[in-house]
Amino acid sequence: MNRARRMWKALEPFHAVTYFAPETRQATDALGLKGGWMSYFGCRAAPLGAVGPEIVSSVFYNFHPAMVARSLPDAWTYATPAQLLDARLGAVDNAVRRLSGTPPYQTVWSSGVFDRAAELARRAAELAPTAGRVLAAANAALEWPTEPHLVLWHATTILRESRGDGHVAALVAAGLSPCQALVTISAAGGPAKEVFQVNRRWSDDEWAAASDDLRERGLLDGSGALTADGIALRQQVEDTTDALADQGWRALGDVLSTELHELVHPLSAVLMADGLIPADNPMALRWD
């Protein structure tokens, strides 16, 4: 596994606490938001300001626009972006404090680990590219928190959005529409069509139309499996994503990147093993 992908795998679960810890939903429910998806879209889009569903559909890329429109702009009528930024940070703070005091987390989550990991992750986040990367730039523009575990979380958020923005650029360059991105990753062994349809809301007809176009391009065969060209294109997307994400890690250097990996990987491994962050869920890892 190359450096950029290894670091993503290590850091992503800690960022994903934002969306899977119950504290986030509790915080957004208290503000009046309706349901988990409004909470997700509101919290993740909040750094952009009170933008409309068209912009969020564009930068998030793989969600059906109608799904986004069910949550935005309505979310802003219950809470301002600033309130949601405070809510998500407070929720992560409460979640990490709760988890760090209970087995199995307390054996690997110590203040010393957070102090050094936060220092290194912030340095990495400040080196991560943001030019042409809207979500990364929006999060990087926010004020840094002061507590080490929140510094680590904010850094992982900038790093994952920087990688994600680059991934979207790779998909666009490959000529894969939002729905086609999901069709191809599912065909490559990712989550099944049914999982993506529940979490991204593309209809059977839209999925079929995307698949038909991929067959015409020689990327899918008659059974829905990737052809050799399809496999090569998916690999090109992943390689481009890694290459674009590696810009920041190259600047940080192998020694410090490895040290950060060794500090954070045990934390993320516990999150995954304990089941807080589901492994086969489109919200947990960027399969798209």
N, C-alpha and C positions, 0 to 999 in steps of 0.2 A: 504494500500500500504506500502510495507516495505521500510526501510530507503534508500537502494541503488537505488531502482526504483523511489522513490519520488525525490531524488536528481537528477537523470538522467533526469526526466521529466522537472524539473525546469531549468537545465543548458543547455540542448541540443539546445533549440531554439536560445540562444545567440551565441553558436558556429556556428549554421547553417546560421547565417548572412553571413558567408564566401561564401556560395554557392548561396544564393538567392538575396543578394543586387546587384544591377546593377554595382556598382563600381568594383566588382571583374572581371566581364566580360570586362568592359572597360579597366581595367589594363592589362589583358591578351591579349585582342585584340591589344592593343598598342604595345605589344611585338611581335606580329605576329602569336600568336596561332590561330587555326582555330576552331571556334565553342565552344559551351558550354561544351561539354563532354571533349574535349582536355583541356579546362580550368580547369574542375573539376579534372580530373586524374592528370594533371600536378601539380596543387596546392596541392592536398592532398598527392600525392606521393613525392613531393619535399623534405621533411625531410629525405627520404631514399637515396637521391642522384639520379644520372642518371641511375636508374635501368630499366630493360627491362619489357615487358608486362607479362612475366611468373611470376615474383616475385610479381608484383602488383596484378595480378589475384589471386595469392595465398593468399596474406594478406588481400585484400579487400573481397575475398571469393565468393561473390554471383553474380558478373558480368561475363557475357560470355567472355571467353578469347579472342575471335575474336573482341568483342567490345572494350576491352582494347587495343588490338593491332592496332586498327584504330587510336589511339591517341598517343601511346607510342611504340617505342622511338622517334617518329617524334617531339613530343613537345620539346625535348631537342635540336633539331636543330634550334628552334626559340628562346629559352631562357634557360639559365642554371637553375638548381635547386635553386641556390642562388638568381637569379633574380626573380624567382617565389615566393620564400619565402618573399622577399621584397615586391613584388607586392601584395600578399595576405594580408600581414600585413598593407600595406598602404591603400588597399581597405577597410579593416575593419575599420581602423582609420577614413577614409573619410566618410564611411557609418554611423558609430555611431555618428560622429560629426554632420552630416546632420540630422539624425533622432532625436537626442537629442534636437534639437532646434525647432522642429515642433510638433504640436498636432498630435496624443494624447501622444506622447512619452515624451514631456518635463515635463509633470506632474509627471512622475515616474523616469525619468533618471536625477539624480542630481549628482554633483561631490562628495557629501558626501556619497551617496549610492555606487558609484564606488570605492571610497577609501577603505571603510570597506569591501565591497564584494571582491575586488581585494586581500586584505590582507588575508582574510579567504580562498578564492579559491586557491591562491598560496600555502597556507599551505596544503590544501587538495591535490592539485596536486603533491606536493613534497612527500606526504605520499602514493599516489596511486601506486599500484604494477606495475612494468615494466618488471620484470624477465619473459622471455618467451613471452613478449608482444611487438612485433617489432614496430608497429606504435606508441605505447605509448612511448617506449624508444627513438625512433627517434625524436619525438617532445620534449620530456623532455631534450634531449641533446642540444636543440637550446638555444641561449642566450635569457634571459628574456627581454621583452620590459620594458620601464620605466613608460609610462603613465598608470594610473589606469585602464582605460577602456580596454587597450590592455593587461595589466596583467591579467585582468579578462578573456578576450577572450583566451589568451594563456593557462591559467589554465583550462578553459572549454574544450579546444582542447585536452590537455593531458588526462583529466578525461574521455572524451568520447571515445578516442582511447584506453585507458586502458580497459574500459568496453567492447568496441567492440572487442578487441583482446581476451578477456575472453569469449565473446559470440561465437566467431569462435571456440575456444577450446571446448566449450560446444556442438556445432553442430558436430564437428569432433567426439567427444566422443559418441554422440548419433547415429553416423553412417548416418548422413544426408549430402548428397552431396550438393554443392551450389544450384543446381536447386531444389533439394528436400526440402531444407530449405525454398525456396520461395513457393513451392507447399503447404507445410504444414502450413505456416503462412497465406497464402491466404485462405486455408480451415478452418483455425481457426478464420476467420473473419477479416483478414487484407486486404490490397489492392487486387483488383481482378487480375486474371491472365493477363488480357489485360494491366493493369497498369504496372505490373512487366515486361511483355514482351517488352513494349516500353522502359522501363528504365533499363532493364538488358539484353534484347535481346536473351533470350532462345527461340528457335523455337518451333512450335507446336509439331513436332516430338520429340524433346528433352523433352518438358514438359510432353508429353504422356508417354515416356519411363520412366521418373522419377516417374510418377504417377503409372505406372504398377508395378514397383519395390516396391513402397510403399504398393500397394494392396497385392502383394505376401507376404509381411512382416506383413500383417494384420493391417496396420496403416491407410489405406484408405478403404472406402467401395465402392461398385459399382457405386454410384452416385458422388463420389469424395469428400465425407464428411469424416472427421476424425472419426475413430472408437474409442472405449474407450481406446484401447492401444495407438492410435495416439494422443488422447488428453493428455494421461498421459505422453507420450514422449515429446510433446511440452511443457508441464508444467515442466517437468524435465529440459529441456533446459533453460527455463526462470528462474527457481529456481537456477540452477547452475550459470547462468550469474549473477544473483543478489548476490549470495553468494560470488562469486569471486570478484565482484565489491565492496562488502561491506568491504573488508579488509582495504582499505584506510579510509573509513568513520568511521569504528570502531576505527581506530587509532586517527582520529580527535576528535571523541566523539560526543555524542548526542547534547550537548549544543551548540557547535560551528557549527555543521552541521545544526541544526535547525535555528540558526541565519543566516547562509548563505542562506538557503532556503527562509527565510522570506524577505531577501534583493533582491534575484534574481528572485523569482517567479513572482512578479509584472512586472518586465521588460520583461520576456519571455511571460507572458500572453498577454501583449500589442502587442508583435510581432506576436503572433498567431491570436489574435482577429483582428488585422489590415490586416491580409492576406499576410504579407511579407513572412512568413514561412507557406507554405501549410500544413495542418494537414494530409491529405491523400496522401502523396507523399513519395516514398521510400528514397528520398534524405533528407527529412525533419526529419524523425525519423527512427531509426533502427528497422524496422518491421521484419527483417530477423533473 
